[in-house]
Amino acid sequence: MIKMREALDPIGLNTARIAEVRCGVVDLPLKRPHKLAMATIEVQSNVVVRIVTDDGEEGWGEAATIPGYGAETVETMAQVVRTSLAPALVGTEISSLGGAAARMETAIKRNPYAKSAVELAVADLMARRAGVPMSALFGGRRHDRIAGLWVLGAGEAEADIAEAKKLFEQKLFRCFLLKVGKGAPEDDLARVRRVAKELGDGVELRVDVNQSWDEPTAMRFIPQLAEAGITVVEQPVRADNVEAMRRLTGRFPCLIMADEPVETPQDALRFAAAHACDAFSVKLGKHGGPTATRAVVSIAEAAGFRMFAGTMLESSLGVAAHAQFFSTVSSVSLGNQLFGPLLMTADPVVAPVRYEDFCLIVPTGPGSGVEIDRDALKSLMRKEDAACLI
């Protein structure tokens, strides 16, 4: 006869408690400098979280951020995990993602990237104990691959063109995004036109301004970008200028995408009510983990907004988790920007995530679907963190 507890919990998720929550910072060198409006990145630094149960099983999570993008740094993320989030979770049963998210929210407000790393580690642990991919915890996958986008971050037209052509010939990417806003808008427009002309009709081009323009500049240059073939303009004005976003939306042939100002479900609701964009760039770290991200996704779907799976340059560890989540979202019609592992010279997993036929392939194994390479991870960890994480 099946005991009541076994009937309610057939896969045994409630039979163990969290014994340890550990974290550290990894420094991941890039193959080339990655130029954005707010920073140039040569080494991407991310936070890795390891959760261990009292019966010895473990789960892994990763969160990334970009200098100048948000309020958190990898150092503050690690500190928040150690001093606020770990004490809130150690000793608790691993019964639900929502429960873990609620305990973290009670422990400390905001800090979405730190919370995302921990919640993804919890999800990885829960799914591995159940012997299923994380997508099963997020509602079940609807697709096994997601169309990809590559950011042309070299900052020079000829280098961008050569990189795009190579990636297209390798059948890795046919949708590309140019980072603009660091220099004069006229120079950015000239670079966009040059790249568009050289790449031709076989590819799709988008731009990300990263809040660098004011509204008059956006009004002047977005029509010219659309004329050059740009299909999406991401965050053209400051995050706090919702009214400018509203006035820009629907005015041009290209879509207007919101990124930085849409962090919480409340932000998403405000943009939906004002119809202040056509699409959201959705990121697990920005929203605070899968539980909060699901709320943002639901609002976007209800508002009829299109969605894009954004990135903060995660390794295969974080990309695999993102892929698991976004495989369960039916309306990620603008593809994904989860290309981090291809830009990095090292990866802390045994086998990196796969890209083929212009898509990211969603891993099928238990948990995130990738396995940690402890030696590789140790070599990438900051010395002061290696001993406490592994």
SEDREN-273353 format. One record per residue: x, z, y of N, C-alpha, C in turn. Coordinates in steps of 0.2 Angstrom, whole numbers, padded with zeros to 4 digits, always signed. Each point is the difference from the previous one (the first is absolute). Last residue first. Example, Ala and Ser with C-alpha at 12.3 -4.5 7.8 and 13.67 -1.06 7.14 Angstrom:
+0064+0035-0011+0004+0001+0006-0004+0003+0005+0002+0000-0028-0004+0000+0006+0004+0000+0006
//
This chain:
+0168-0023+0123+0001-0002-0007+0001+0005-0005-0003+0004+0024-0005-0004-0002+0000-0002-0008+0016+0014+0012-0006+0004+0000-0006-0005-0002+0023-0007+0002+0000+0005-0005-0007+0003+0000+0004-0017+0016+0001-0003-0007-0001+0006-0005+0001+0001+0025-0006+0000-0004+0000-0001-0007+0019+0000+0016-0003+0007+0000-0007+0000-0004+0012-0021+0002+0004+0005-0004-0004+0007+0000-0014-0022+0003+0005+0003+0004+0003+0006-0004-0009-0021-0013-0002+0006+0003+0005+0003+0005+0003-0019-0016-0003-0002+0007-0002+0006+0004+0009+0001-0022+0005-0003+0004-0003-0002+0007-0014+0010-0017+0005+0005+0003+0005-0003+0004-0016-0014-0010-0003+0004+0005+0005+0005+0003+0007-0013-0018-0001-0004+0006-0003+0004+0006+0001+0010-0021+0007-0001+0002+0000-0004+0007-0021+0004-0012+0003+0006+0003+0007-0001+0003-0021-0016-0003+0007+0000-0003+0003+0006+0004-0027-0004-0005+0005+0002+0004+0007-0001-0004-0023-0015-0004+0004+0006-0002+0006+0002+0004-0026-0013+0003+0007-0001+0000+0003+0007-0002-0024-0003+0002+0002-0006-0004+0008-0001+0000-0015+0018+0009+0001-0005+0005+0002-0007-0004-0011+0015-0016+0002+0003+0006+0001-0006+0005+0001-0009-0024-0003+0006+0002+0003+0003+0007+0001-0027-0005+0002+0006-0003-0004+0006+0002+0000-0023+0009-0005+0002-0005+0001+0006-0003+0006-0013+0026+0003+0003-0007-0006+0003-0004-0002-0021+0018-0002+0008-0001+0003+0002-0006+0009-0021+0015-0003+0002-0006-0001+0007-0001+0002-0017+0022+0003+0006-0003-0004+0001-0007+0003-0025+0011-0004+0006-0001+0005+0006-0002+0005-0025+0001-0002+0002+0007-0004+0007+0000+0010-0009-0020-0005-0004+0002-0004+0002+0007+0015+0019-0009+0000-0007-0003-0007-0004+0003+0015+0026-0001-0003-0005+0005+0000-0007-0003+0003+0029-0009+0001-0007+0000-0004-0004+0005+0013+0026-0002-0007-0004+0000+0002-0007+0000+0019+0014-0010-0003+0000+0006-0007-0004-0001+0014+0016-0017-0002-0007+0000-0004-0001+0007+0010+0021-0003+0003-0004-0006-0001-0007+0001+0001+0015+0022-0004-0001-0006+0003-0004-0005+0006+0005+0024+0001+0006-0004-0005+0000-0006+0014-0020+0015-0007+0003-0001+0001+0005-0005+0015-0017+0019+0000+0005-0006-0007+0002-0001+0006-0015+0017+0006-0002-0004+0000+0005-0006-0022-0010+0016+0005+0006-0001+0005-0002-0005-0019-0013+0006+0004+0000+0006+0006+0005-0001-0018-0003-0016+0004-0007+0000+0005+0000+0006-0015+0019-0004+0005-0001-0005+0004-0006+0001-0019+0003+0015+0006+0005+0001+0005-0001-0005-0023-0010+0005+0006-0004-0002+0006+0004-0001-0027+0000+0005+0004+0005-0004+0006-0003-0003-0020-0007+0014+0007+0000+0003+0004+0005-0003-0025-0015-0006+0004+0007+0000+0007-0002+0003-0027-0012+0002+0006+0001-0004+0004+0007+0001-0022-0009+0009+0006-0002+0004+0006+0001-0004-0022+0007-0008+0001-0007+0000+0005-0003+0004-0009+0022-0012+0006-0001+0003+0002-0008+0001-0021+0012-0010+0000-0003+0006+0007-0001+0004-0006+0013-0021-0002-0007-0001+0001-0005+0006+0012+0022-0011-0003-0001+0006-0002-0008+0000+0014+0012-0016-0007+0002-0001-0005-0002+0006+0024-0004-0002-0003-0004-0005-0007+0002-0001+0014+0012+0015-0003-0006+0003-0003-0005-0005+0012+0020-0007-0006+0002+0004-0004-0007+0002+0020-0002-0012-0005+0003-0004-0006+0002+0004+0019-0008+0011-0003-0005-0004-0006+0002-0004+0013+0016+0012-0004-0004+0004-0004-0005-0004+0016+0011-0012-0006+0005+0002-0004-0004+0005+0020-0011-0005-0004+0000-0006-0006+0005+0001+0016-0001+0017-0004-0006+0000-0005+0000-0006+0015+0018+0003-0006+0000+0005-0004-0006-0001+0020+0001-0013-0004+0006-0002-0006+0000+0005+0016-0017+0003-0005-0001-0005-0004+0006-0002+0009+0002+0024+0003-0003-0006-0005-0002-0005-0006+0000+0026+0001+0004-0005+0004-0003-0006-0008-0005+0025+0006-0002-0003+0001+0006-0006-0020-0002+0012+0005+0003+0005+0007+0000-0004-0026-0015-0001+0006+0004-0003+0004+0003+0006-0027-0011-0006+0006+0000+0004+0005+0004-0004-0023-0014-0006+0004+0005-0002+0007+0000+0003-0025-0009+0009+0007-0002-0001+0004+0006-0003-0028-0009+0006+0005+0005-0001+0007-0003-0002-0026-0005+0014+0005-0002-0005+0006+0005+0000-0026+0005+0008+0007-0001+0002+0004-0003-0006-0024+0009+0002+0001-0007-0001+0007-0003+0002-0011+0023-0001+0000-0004+0007+0001-0007-0001+0001+0014-0019-0007+0001+0003-0001-0004+0006+0021+0002-0010-0004-0005-0004-0007+0001+0003+0016+0013+0009+0002-0007+0002-0005-0004-0004-0002+0023-0004-0002-0002+0006+0001-0007+0002+0009+0008-0020-0008+0000+0000-0003-0002+0006+0024+0004-0001-0002-0007-0004-0008+0000+0000+0009+0020+0008+0002-0006+0005-0003-0006-0003-0001+0018-0014-0005+0001+0005+0001-0006+0005+0016+0002-0017-0006-0003-0003-0006+0001+0006+0021+0009+0005+0000-0007+0000-0006-0003-0003+0004+0023-0002-0002-0002+0007+0000-0007+0001+0007+0007-0021-0007+0003+0001-0002-0002+0007+0022-0006-0007-0005-0004-0003-0007+0003+0002+0020+0005+0017-0001+0000-0008-0006-0003-0002+0007+0002+0023+0001+0007-0002-0001+0000-0008+0000-0018+0018-0006+0003-0001+0000+0007-0003+0020-0014+0003-0003+0000+0006-0007+0004+0000+0011-0006-0020+0004+0006+0003-0003+0001+0007-0009-0017-0014-0001+0006-0003+0003+0006+0004-0009-0023+0011+0006+0002-0003-0001+0007-0003-0012-0024+0012-0001+0006-0004+0006+0002-0003-0010-0016+0021+0006+0001-0004+0000+0007-0003-0022-0015+0009+0005+0006+0000+0006-0001-0004-0019-0017+0015+0003+0002-0007+0004+0006+0001-0012-0011+0018-0003-0003-0006+0003+0002-0006-0004+0014+0024+0005-0004-0004-0004-0004-0005-0011+0016+0015+0006-0001+0004+0006-0004-0004-0026+0009-0001+0003-0007-0003+0006-0002+0004-0012+0022+0001+0002-0004+0006+0001-0008-0002-0004+0016-0017-0006+0001+0005+0001-0005+0006+0017+0002-0016-0005-0004-0003-0006+0000+0005+0019+0013+0005+0001-0007+0001-0005-0005-0003-0002+0024-0002+0000-0002+0007+0001-0007+0001+0002+0008-0022-0007+0000+0002+0000-0002+0008+0021+0004-0010-0003-0006-0002-0007-0001+0002+0011+0019+0006+0003-0005+0003-0004-0007-0002-0004+0019-0012-0004+0001+0007+0003-0006+0004+0010+0003-0021-0007-0003-0001-0004+0000+0007+0027+0000+0003-0005+0005-0004-0007-0004-0001+0018-0012+0011+0004+0005-0005-0005+0003-0004+0003-0020+0018-0005+0001-0005+0003+0004-0006+0012-0009+0020-0006+0005+0002-0005+0002-0005+0020-0016-0005+0002+0007+0002-0006+0005+0003-0006-0024-0007+0004+0004-0005+0001+0007+0003-0017-0024+0002+0002+0007+0002+0004+0003-0005-0006-0027+0006+0001+0005-0005+0002+0007+0004-0012-0026+0005+0003+0006+0003+0000+0006-0005-0002-0029-0003-0002+0007-0001+0004+0005+0004-0003-0027+0007+0003+0005-0004-0003+0007-0001-0008-0017+0016-0001-0003-0007+0004+0005-0005-0009+0011+0023+0005-0005-0002-0002-0003-0007-0012+0018+0010+0001-0005+0006+0004-0006-0002-0006+0020-0013-0005-0005+0000+0000-0005+0005+0013+0023+0004-0003-0002-0006-0006-0005+0001+0012+0010+0018+0004-0005-0003-0003-0003-0007-0009+0019+0012-0001-0006+0004+0004-0006-0003+0001+0021-0010-0006-0002+0000-0001-0007+0003+0020+0012+0002-0001-0003-0007-0007-0003-0001+0004+0012+0020+0004-0007+0000+0000-0003-0007-0009+0021+0002-0005-0004+0003+0004-0007+0001+0011+0018-0010-0005-0002-0004-0004-0006+0003+0023+0012+0004-0004-0004+0004-0005-0004-0005+0018+0016-0007-0005+0003+0004-0005-0004+0004+0019-0008-0013-0004+0002-0004-0006+0004+0003+0013-0021+0012+0001+0007-0002-0005+0003-0004+0002-0026-0002+0000+0004+0005+0001+0007-0002-0001-0019-0015+0003-0002+0006+0001+0004+0005-0005+0000-0027+0001+0005+0005+0003-0002+0007-0001-0019-0018-0001+0007-0001+0002+0004+0006-0010-0026-0006+0004+0004+0005-0001+0008-0002-0004-0025-0014-0001+0007+0001+0005+0003+0005+0000-0023-0006-0007+0001-0002-0002+0007+0001+0017-0020+0011+0000+0007-0002-0007+0002-0002+0009-0022+0009-0002+0001-0007+0000+0007-0003+0003-0010+0023+0006-0001-0004-0001+0000-0007-0017+0006+0016+0001-0008+0000+0006-0002-0004-0005+0023+0002-0005-0003-0004+0001-0008+0000+0014+0013+0015+0002+0001-0007-0005-0003-0005-0005-0001+0022+0005-0005-0001+0003+0001-0007-0017+0014+0008-0003-0007-0001+0006-0004-0001+0006+0022+0004-0003-0001-0006-0003-0007-0001+0011+0008+0021+0004-0003-0006-0004-0001-0006-0010+0009+0021+0004-0006+0001+0003-0003-0006-0011+0021-0001-0005-0006+0002+0003-0006+0001+0014+0019-0004-0004-0002-0006-0004-0006+0001+0010+0010+0019+0005-0004-0004-0003-0003-0007-0013+0015+0014+0001-0007+0003+0005-0004-0004-0004+0023-0007-0005-0005-0001+0001-0007+0003+0022+0013-0007-0006+0002+0003-0006-0005-0001+0021+0004-0018-0003-0004+0006-0005+0004+0003+0012+0007-0020+0005-0001+0005-0003-0003+0006-0008+0008-0023-0002+0004+0006+0004-0002+0006+0003-0011-0022+0001+0007+0000+0000+0004+0007-0003-0024-0010+0002+0002+0007+0002+0007+0000-0003-0020-0019-0001+0007+0001+0004+0002+0007-0010-0025-0014+0005+0004+0004-0003+0007+0001-0002-0023-0018-0003+0005+0004+0005+0004+0004-0004-0024-0017+0004+0004+0004-0005+0005+0004+0001-0017-0024-0004+0004+0005+0005+0004+0004+0005-0024-0015+0000+0007+0001-0005+0003+0005+0004-0024-0005-0001+0003-0007+0000+0008+0001+0003-0017+0018-0007+0002-0002-0001+0004-0006+0024+0000+0015-0006-0005-0001-0006+0003-0003+0024+0007+0007-0003+0002-0006-0006-0004-0002+0012-0003+0021+0005-0001-0006-0004+0001-0006-0012+0004+0020+0002-0007-0001+0004-0001-0006-0004+0022+0006-0007-0003-0002+0002-0008-0002+0017+0013+0010-0001+0002-0007-0006-0004-0003+0004-0002+0023+0005-0003-0004+0000+0001-0007-0015+0010+0015-0002-0007+0000+0006-0003-0005+0003+0023+0005-0006-0001-0005-0001-0008-0001+0016+0007+0016+0002+0001-0007-0005-0002-0005-0006-0001+0023+0005-0005-0002+0002+0000-0007-0012+0018+0009-0004-0006-0001+0004-0006-0002+0011+0020+0006-0003+0001-0006-0005-0006-0002+0011+0000+0021+0005-0001-0005-0003+0001-0007-0014+0005+0018+0002-0007+0000+0005-0002-0005-0006+0023+0004-0005-0004-0004+0001-0007+0000+0021+0017+0002-0005-0003+0004-0005-0004-0004+0011+0019-0014+0003-0004+0005-0006-0003+0005-0006+0013-0019+0007+0004+0002+0003-0004+0006-0020-0007-0011-0001+0005+0004+0006+0003+0003-0007-0012-0025+0001-0002+0007-0001+0006+0004+0003-0009-0028+0000+0006+0005+0001-0003+0007-0011-0013-0021+0005+0000+0004+0000+0006+0005-0009-0008-0026-0002+0003+0006+0007+0001+0004-0011-0016-0022+0005+0003+0003-0002+0003+0007-0007-0012-0026-0003+0003+0006+0005+0004+0004+0004-0010-0021-0002-0006+0004-0004+0003+0006+0018+0009-0021-0005+0001+0005-0001-0006+0004+0011+0001-0022-0001+0007+0002-0005+0001+0005+0011-0020-0011-0007+0001-0001-0001+0008+0001+0020-0014+0005+0000+0005-0006-0007+0002-0002+0003-0013+0019+0002-0004-0005+0001+0004-0007-0006+0011+0020-0005-0005-0002+0002-0004-0006+0016+0014+0010-0005+0004-0003-0006-0004-0003+0017-0010+0013+0003+0002-0006-0006+0004-0004-0005-0007+0022+0000-0006-0005+0003+0002-0007+0000+0017+0018-0007-0002-0003+0000-0006-0005+0020+0007+0010-0002+0005-0004-0007-0002-0003+0010-0014+0017+0003+0000-0007-0002+0005-0005-0009+0001+0022-0002-0007-0003+0003+0000-0007+0006+0018+0014-0006+0001-0003-0003-0006-0004+0021-0002+0012+0000+0005-0006-0006+0001-0003+0000-0013+0019+0004-0003-0005+0000+0004-0006-0009+0010+0020-0004-0006-0003+0003-0003-0006+0004+0026+0007+0002-0007+0002-0003-0005-0004-0004+0023-0004+0000+0000+0007+0002-0006+0003-0004+0010-0023+0007-0001+0002+0000-0001+0007-0019+0004-0015+0002+0005+0004+0007-0001+0003-0023-0009-0013+0006-0003+0002+0003+0004+0005-0017+0006-0021+0002+0001+0008+0006-0003+0001-0019-0005-0020+0007+0002+0002+0001+0000+0007-0021+0001-0019+0002-0002+0006+0007+0003+0001-0019-0005-0022+0005+0004+0004+0002-0003+0006-0022+0003-0020+0004-0005+0004+0005+0004+0005-0008+0011-0023-0002+0000+0007+0004-0005+0004-0009+0007-0028+0005-0002+0005-0002-0001+0007-0014+0007-0018+0007+0002-0003+0006-0002+0004-0028+0008+0005+0005-0006-0001+0007+0003-0002-0018+0015+0002-0004-0006+0000+0004-0006+0000+0002+0028-0009+0003-0006+0004-0005-0006-0001-0005+0027+0001+0000-0006-0004+0002-0006+0003-0002+0023+0009-0007-0004+0000+0001-0005-0005+0017+0016+0005-0002-0002+0007-0006-0005-0001+0012+0010-0018-0002+0005+0004-0003-0002+0006+0009-0016-0015-0006+0003-0003-0003+0006+0004+0021-0011+0006-0006-0003+0003-0007+0002-0004+0022+0007-0006-0003+0004+0006-0006-0003+0002+0007-0004-0025+0003-0002+0006-0004+0004+0006+0001+0012-0025-0003-0006+0004+0004-0002+0006+0001+0020-0016+0003-0006-0003-0003-0007+0003-0002+0025+0006-0006-0004-0003+0002-0006-0004+0016+0012+0012-0002+0005-0005-0006-0003-0004+0009-0012+0018+0005+0000-0006-0003+0005-0005-0012-0001+0020+0000-0006-0003+0004-0001-0006+0002+0019+0015-0007+0000-0004-0001-0006-0004+0020+0001+0013+0000+0005-0005-0006+0000-0004+0001-0014+0019+0005-0003-0005+0000+0005-0006-0012+0007+0019-0003-0006-0003+0004-0002-0006+0010+0016+0014-0006+0003-0004-0003-0005-0004+0016-0008+0015+0003+0003-0006-0005+0004-0004-0008-0010+0020+0002-0005-0005+0004+0003-0006-0006+0014+0017-0006-0002-0003+0002-0005-0005+0017+0007+0014-0001+0005-0005-0007-0002-0004+0008-0014+0017+0005+0000-0005-0002+0005-0005-0014-0001+0019+0000-0006-0005+0005+0000-0005+0001+0017+0017-0006+0001-0005-0001-0006-0005+0016-0002+0018+0002+0005-0005-0005+0001-0005-0005-0014+0017+0005-0003-0005+0002+0005-0005-0016+0006+0018-0003-0004-0006+0006-0003-0005-0003+0019+0020+0005-0002-0005-0002-0004-0006-0018+0015+0013+0003-0006+0001+0006-0001-0005-0008+0025+0000-0003-0006+0003+0004-0006+0001+0002+0021-0018+0002-0002+0006-0004-0007+0002-0007+0015-0018+0007+0003+0001+0003-0002+0007-0021-0009-0009-0001+0007+0002+0007+0003+0002+0000-0021-0009-0004-0001+0007-0001+0008+0003+0008-0003-0022+0005-0002+0004-0002+0000+0007-0015+0004-0017+0004+0006+0001+0006-0002+0005-0015-0017-0006-0004+0005+0004+0005+0006+0001+0007-0018-0014+0000-0002+0007-0003+0006+0005+0000+0003-0024+0007+0000+0003+0000-0001+0007-0021-0003-0011+0002+0007+0001+0007+0001+0003-0007-0022-0005-0004+0003+0006+0002+0007+0001+0008-0011-0019+0004-0002+0006-0003+0003+0006-0003+0013-0024-0002-0006+0004+0004-0001+0006+0006+0016-0018-0007-0002-0002-0003-0006+0004+0022+0016-0005+0000-0007+0002-0007-0003-0002+0006+0027+0006-0002-0005-0005+0000-0007+0003+0015+0020+0011-0006-0003+0000-0001-0004-0006+0021+0010+0007-0005+0005-0003-0007-0002-0001+0014-0011+0019+0003+0003-0005-0004+0006-0003-0006-0013+0020-0001-0003-0006+0003+0004-0006+0003+0005+0023-0007+0000+0000-0002-0003-0007+0023+0003+0006-0003+0006-0001-0008+0000-0001+0012-0021+0006+0001+0003-0007-0003+0007-0001-0002-0010+0021-0004-0004-0005+0001+0003-0007+0012+0009+0020-0007+0000+0000-0004-0002-0006+0024+0000+0003-0002+0006+0003-0007+0001+0000+0011-0020-0009+0003+0006-0003-0003+0007+0002-0007-0022+0008-0001+0001-0007+0002+0007-0002+0005-0005+0022-0007+0001-0001-0002+0001-0007+0022-0007+0005-0001+0007+0002-0007+0002-0001+0006-0023-0003+0002+0004-0006-0001+0008+0002-0006-0016+0016-0004+0000-0006+0002+0004-0005+0013-0002+0019-0006+0005+0001-0005-0001-0006+0019-0014+0000+0002+0007+0000-0006+0005+0001-0003-0023+0001+0001+0002-0007+0003+0007+0000-0016-0006+0020+0007-0003-0002+0001+0002-0007-0023-0002+0017+0004+0003-0005+0006-0004-0001-0017-0007+0016+0002+0007+0002+0005+0003-0005-0003-0028+0002-0004+0006+0000+0003+0007+0002+0012-0022+0001-0007-0002-0002-0005+0006+0001+0024+0000+0003-0003-0002+0006-0008-0002-0001+0017+0000-0020+0002+0003+0006-0004-0003+0006-0010+0000-0025+0005-0004+0004+0001+0003+0006-0008+0009-0027-0002-0001+0007+0006-0004+0004-0010+0007-0027+0005-0003+0005-0003+0000+0007-0003+0013-0027-0003-0002+0007+0005-0003+0004-0006+0007-0028+0005-0002+0005-0004-0002+0007-0002+0014-0027-0003-0004+0005+0005-0001+0006-0004+0009-0028+0004-0002+0005-0003-0004+0006-0003+0019-0023-0002-0006+0003+0004-0001+0006+0000+0014-0026+0002-0001+0007-0003-0006+0003+0001+0021-0021-0002-0007+0002+0001+0000+0007+0002+0021-0012+0006-0004+0000-0001-0008+0002-0015+0021-0002+0002-0002-0006+0005-0006+0000-0008+0010+0020+0002+0006-0004+0002-0002-0007+0001-0019+0019-0005+0004-0003+0004+0006-0004+0009-0017+0021+0001+0002-0007-0006+0005-0001+0007-0020+0020-0004+0006-0002+0001+0001-0008+0013-0013+0022+0000+0001-0007-0005+0006-0002+0007-0019+0022-0003+0006-0002-0001+0000-0008+0014-0014+0022-0003+0000-0007-0002+0007-0002+0005-0015+0024-0001+0006-0003-0002-0001-0007+0015-0017+0016-0006+0002-0002+0000+0007-0003+0014-0020+0016+0000+0007-0003-0007+0002-0001+0016-0024+0004-0007+0003+0000+0000+0007-0004+0019-0017+0014-0001+0005-0006-0007+0003+0001+0005-0016+0016+0005-0002-0005+0000+0004-0006-0017-0006+0022+0001+0004-0005+0006-0003-0005-0011+0001+0027+0004-0005-0005+0002+0005-0005-0021+0003+0019+0006+0002-0004+0003-0006-0004-0021-0001+0014+0002+0007+0001+0007+0002-0003-0011-0022-0003+0000+0001+0007+0003+0007+0002+0010-0011-0022-0007+0001+0002+0000+0001+0008+0017-0009-0022-0001+0001+0007-0007+0001+0002+0019+0003-0021-0007-0001+0001-0002+0001+0007+0024-0007-0013-0003+0005+0004-0007-0003+0001+0011-0004-0023+0001-0003+0006-0004+0005+0005+0001+0006-0022+0004-0006-0001+0002-0003+0007-0005+0027-0004-0003-0007+0001+0004-0006-0001+0001+0028-0008+0003-0005+0004-0004-0007-0001-0008+0027-0003+0000-0007-0004+0003-0005+0005-0002+0028-0004+0002-0005+0005+0001-0006-0004-0015+0024-0004+0004-0006-0003+0002-0004+0006-0009+0027-0002+0000-0006+0003+0005-0005-0003-0016+0021-0011+0006-0001+0003+0000-0007+0004-0015+0022-0015+0000-0007+0004+0007-0001+0003-0019+0016-0018+0007-0002+0002+0000-0006+0004-0016+0019-0012-0001-0006+0004+0007+0000+0003-0011+0014-0023+0005-0002+0005-0002-0006+0004-0014+0010-0016+0005+0005+0000+0005-0001+0005-0027-0006-0007+0006-0003+0004+0005+0006+0000-0018-0001-0020+0001+0002+0007+0006-0003+0003-0018-0006-0023+0007+0002+0003-0001+0001+0007-0018-0007-0014+0003+0005-0004+0007+0002+0002-0017-0016+0009-0001+0007+0002+0004+0005-0004-0002-0024-0005+0003+0001+0007+0000+0007+0002-0008-0012-0022+0005+0006+0001+0003+0001+0007-0016-0016-0011+0006-0003+0000+0005+0006+0002-0024+0003-0002+0002-0003-0006+0008-0002+0000-0018+0016+0012+0007-0003+0002+0003-0003-0006-0022+0009-0001+0000-0002+0007+0007-0003+0002-0003+0006-0022-0005-0005+0001+0000-0001+0008+0014+0017-0008+0003-0007-0003-0005-0005+0002-0007+0022+0005+0006-0002+0004+0002-0007-0002-0016+0010-0014-0003-0002+0006+0006-0002+0005+0004-0003-0026-0001+0006+0005-0002-0003+0006-0004-0011-0024+0004-0001+0006-0002+0006+0005-0001-0001-0028-0004+0000+0006+0004+0000+0006
//
